[in-house]
């Protein structure tokens, strides 16, 4: 199994794809997630997802504090950029 990553909006553009998977050997905290992203993606994407305007959902639930995130096999993490509408 793996951890599913979902990139929405402009984050999909930065990632070059809407979805990806990571298969860490152990559960990852927020710092570990950012390090993994940095190994595979541009610093622009890493900086964007680490920014205060991007929200994170783990298994469909919004997370209030990114520093408390821990994900492992079978989890899904979605990166939700700010949206504008009209």
C-alpha positions, 0 to 999 in steps of 0.5 A: 500500500501507499499514501495517496497525494492529491494536488488541486488547482494551481498545485496540480500545475506545479506538480505536473499531475493531479495525483501521486503516491508515496511509499515511505518505510514508516509513517511521515510527519509534516516535516517528512512529507515536505522532505519527500516532496522536495526529493521529487518536486520543485521547491516552488511546490514545496514552498506552496504546500508549506505556505499558510494559505494552502489547507491540508485534508487527511482522509477527507478531514481538514487539518487545522495544524499541519505540524500535527499531521502523520500519514502512512500506508492507506492514507490520503493527503490532499493539498488544497490551494486558496480559491477565488470565485466570482 
